[in-house]
Amino acid sequence: MRIKYRLGLVYKIILFKLGFGKLLLKDRYGERILVYHGIDEVGETKYNSRFISKVFFEEFIKYITTHYNVISLDDFYQKKFKKDTLNIAITFDDGYLNNYTYAVPILEKYKVPACFYITTIHEKAPYLWADFLDLVSYHTEKEEIIFERNLYKKSAKREFIWNGISMKNVAKALPYEVLKLIYEVFEDDWKALPPKDVEDYWKLMNAKQIKEIADNPLFTIGAHGETHASLVDIPLEAAKREILTSKQQLETICKQPITEFAFPFGYYTNELAEYCHEIGFERLLLVDYNTKEDAKNETSQNRFVMNPYISMEQQLACLLKGSYF
Ligand SMILES: [Zn+2]
């Protein structure tokens, strides 16, 4: 798979270099919803693969607004598409402060609409547990730790592993009352983090910043769960509470109805999707459909995750194809 992926990318680069990129891509137009997570100064990938540099982000936005049809999610859902081009809507997941600091001014400059799906964990903790784990695992000198009576050992990739499973994978299925005990295990490591230069990788927007985005006619706020648990792995009642609470908290902050929900990790079940509709969510944002049948449901849309490892041309080629493979 990896080799096929690399060869595919090399082939695309050569075609672009020779000026044939457009020919290759011509019949691959259609519609895509992009999903970004964080924007930072440099596109750092040592902590995880969620951050794109602000320079690359601006270059990309400039390119797609020049060459394609960039539209709001409202227009996307109403199928206000142009023919013979790529129709693109832009979304951000998680609610990072860096969205507010770096992405919003660029989106405003090019008048690009976007939706921001916010995890309301900021009311419980100042960070998302996944970012906490990424940062402390990278910087700690600990080689092993005990969590829930299991011994986790640090791997060469600086992940804590027990029984072949990474701590992050264990964490996403835990109820928050248990999960938050991880903060104590790494408390000293968190305090020892280099202060300013890692803030882009964990700071979340506060209520005032979220409200400011909600009030901007270019932008929309949607919900993304309360603690970023994997909703298909925690008990059903807890999952429903996560969905409902994130909606209510954001409605209090934004003083407007919140009608869009993006599933954390893109994981969903039909039962959860139904519950979302019951409580007033009109649009559900996924990553991949579970089944071909789900693709026929027009309230749910899959999204294309942006990749920090590849060049602009490679990114465009994959985007037009609608896949990295
Ligand atoms: Zn997320």
Residues whose N, C-alpha, C, O or C-beta is under 5 A from the ligand:
A	BS01	ZN	D93 D94 P264 F265
